[in-house]
Amino acid sequence: MTVCPAEPLSTVLPYQSPSNVYYDLPKTKLLYSYEHAIHGFAARLSASQAEELRHQPGILSVIPDSISQLQTTRSLQFLGLADSWGIWPNTNYGEDIIIGILDSGIRPDHPSFSDAGLSPVPSSWRGGCETALDFPSGSCNRKLIGARSYYGGYEESMRRSLEEMGESRSPTDDDGHGTHTASTAAGSVVRSAGFYEYATGEAKGVAIKARIAAYKVCWGGGCFDSDILAAMNQAISDGVHVLSLSLGRSPARHYYEDPIAIAAFHAAERGILTSASAGNSGPSYGTVANIAPWILSVGASTIDREFPTDVVLGDGSILQGVSLYHGNPLVNALLPLVYASGAGNRFCRQGELVPSMVTGKIVVCDVGGNTGGVAKGYAVHLAGGVGMILANTEEQVEELKSEAHLIPATMVGVTNGNIIKNYVRSQLAPTATIIFRGTVVWITPSAPRVGVFSSRGPNVITPEILKPDVIAPGVNILAAWSKFANPSRFDGNIDKRRVDFNIISGTSMACPHVSGIAALLRKARPYWSPAAIKSAIMTTAYNVDNNGSNIVDLATGVASTPFAHGSGHVDPNKALNPGLVYDMGTSDYVQFLCSIGYTQTRIAVFVSNPESCRPGITPGDVNYPSFSVVFSRQRTVVTHTRRVRKVESTAAAVYTVTGIPPEFVEVKVTPDKLAFDQYSDTLSYQVTFTSAAIETIGNTTSAFGYLEWTDGQQHIVRSPIAVLWNRDPWVDAM
């Protein structure tokens, strides 16, 4: 190993255990050398070697390898995308923009990756296409223009080869997740798509003519930092325009310890926007992932399509659930009904149900207990049950996730679940049946709504940066699937079904929707920076559902807050012409790192020659399209500065400010008008936030509002405001 002091390096070490405990290894091994995403390398080192390396001149940081996890016929219509107007025809569907998908690989022979009608591969592309027995020569084409796999960190950490673990070294997708996300972002048009009889129609990606470069970084044991960093390093070199990462790690780490944040910084320097999933750790607060201000963090929402079922009870009650069951229906006659709590195990764990109590019956099982819905249904089947009602508890409330059950089964929310359980308890011979209704669009409840699982803010590292940034369709999304994976992702020896399309949920599904939108904007505005594209997406997002009411949070049943939906739900057509943008570059991000107390050594992980830190700058002064204000007893007045650039630089315009302040906060904007002419396309303003007295606030810990700039015509540039009262300093000072 050679380390050059003149070229500062960072090191990523292979993951060793959940607690990041190092074990002495027999010998060192170089895994990757990074040039574009970061200056450094990944290597297998002993604990003593790692410690010694930390103290060598020119070494900026030594970071243990860790694991991230993998977190559409109707969703595009729900986004308002149309062939006749808006962003699609104005960008020729994102033609020639290259999206780098970091995921579990890709299925190259899927019709969603057909290159029919596409022009030649863009001349700017510098990447390659790996081949193998299951990924033969010719797998790449004018749609799937590149494919690579990265497994060095994974193999080292597992201490076994991929072959020993039964996994393929090629970019082939054995899981289905990568194929799903890639086709959502940029899949070609596929007619007569659907999951069996569900969600049938025409499937296509958000950026239909964009090109895909697939980087396989996720394996059976997860997605390892060293492999992700190697792929991001290669993607930057290959010439991608957008990076899409439907993966992440919770809780969030400091930026200098997060290889994704470091690599995304270097990508932004080169004009590449990184879109990443916000995580599936909701509804707990402070769980949002991918929180760096140069990353576009995406939460998950519902769309206006469901797959309803009716649970009909013996007393005539009809209660709605959802299901993707495909097979013979239950007989119309009412069948005996039992709650699994009195039949062995309320979570319906395999082997714990009493056959004599469930045979021939529909079984009510509770969600949870570390057992998935399909597995619960199979346990019911093994015990002799003929159907299942999967009931949410207070943790999942009313969120309904459609699943490809192996037996007649449905999921119901906590309210309906409690009604069913109370019915079972009150009857000597309770009965029920399940009727499957197929696919229904434009039904109640309204959409979008924020998914319960979608990770929530505030940002635990820098609360002055509001995260997530936006929400996008992520619940029950149809997209392409791998032929090597079954639709339930249950035991492959039991579920032998194979499908071309599947319906799944997660912020992983939301992220590629936004990656596709970013690709369309990159095509429309080729000279915009990643920050400008991000700003356009955020400031044009909306906060009302299709009934005109505030977007509901499924975790609470009431209006969601910016900690759940960020700036709101994406609107790709409005993002095409946002009026104003909040732009940022490398210098802005460096000053942000200065403002949070990073030393020059830590900042050097991001830039080779850090500029000097300006005095007096605060994290809230970064030119972000949203506001997050932190008050304490010592800090009751906060002023943030912003600058905006007019998109149509040749036209004069006057923007006036309006909005609603958060409760207990006075908001003053100076100036309250921004007058642009042909000579001034960038103007600044200040916002001063003043907190009410602690005696007035009481036990309130957060509040929300918004600020809008409007030209009185077609442009409304909206920024959410989140306010936090840091309770500890208040108490300590009393």
Secondary structure as UniProt FT lines:
FT   TURN            5..6
FT   STRAND          9..13
FT   TURN            18..19
FT   STRAND          29..34
FT   STRAND          40..44
FT   HELIX           47..54
FT   TURN            57..58
FT   STRAND          59..64
FT   STRAND          67..70
FT   TURN            73..74
FT   HELIX           75..78
FT   TURN            79..80
FT   HELIX           87..91
FT   HELIX           92..94
FT   TURN            95..96
FT   STRAND          98..103
FT   TURN            108..109
FT   HELIX           111..113
FT   TURN            116..117
FT   TURN            123..124
FT   TURN            133..134
FT   TURN            137..138
FT   STRAND          144..149
FT   HELIX           152..158
FT   TURN            162..166
FT   HELIX           177..186
FT   STRAND          190..195
FT   TURN            196..197
FT   STRAND          198..203
FT   TURN            208..209
FT   STRAND          211..216
FT   STRAND          218..219
FT   TURN            220..221
FT   STRAND          222..224
FT   HELIX           225..238
FT   STRAND          242..245
FT   STRAND          247..248
FT   HELIX           255..257
FT   HELIX           259..269
FT   TURN            270..271
FT   STRAND          273..277
FT   TURN            282..283
FT   TURN            285..286
FT   TURN            293..294
FT   STRAND          295..301
FT   STRAND          305..306
FT   STRAND          308..313
FT   TURN            314..315
FT   STRAND          318..322
FT   STRAND          335..339
FT   HELIX           340..342
FT   TURN            343..344
FT   TURN            346..347
FT   TURN            350..351
FT   HELIX           355..358
FT   TURN            359..360
FT   STRAND          362..366
FT   TURN            369..370
FT   HELIX           373..382
FT   TURN            383..384
FT   STRAND          387..391
FT   TURN            394..398
FT   STRAND          409..412
FT   HELIX           414..426
FT   STRAND          431..436
FT   STRAND          440..441
FT   STRAND          449..450
FT   TURN            452..453
FT   TURN            463..464
FT   STRAND          470..473
FT   STRAND          477..480
FT   TURN            483..484
FT   TURN            487..488
FT   TURN            492..494
FT   STRAND          501..504
FT   HELIX           507..524
FT   TURN            526..527
FT   HELIX           530..539
FT   TURN            546..547
FT   STRAND          552..553
FT   TURN            554..556
FT   HELIX           562..565
FT   TURN            566..567
FT   HELIX           572..575
FT   STRAND          580..581
FT   HELIX           586..595
FT   TURN            596..597
FT   HELIX           600..603
FT   TURN            604..606
FT   TURN            615..616
FT   HELIX           619..621
FT   STRAND          627..632
FT   TURN            633..634
FT   STRAND          637..646
FT   TURN            649..650
FT   STRAND          653..660
FT   TURN            663..664
FT   STRAND          665..670
FT   STRAND          673..677
FT   TURN            678..679
FT   STRAND          682..691
FT   HELIX           694..697
FT   TURN            698..699
FT   STRAND          702..710
FT   STRAND          716..725
FT   HELIX           727..733
//
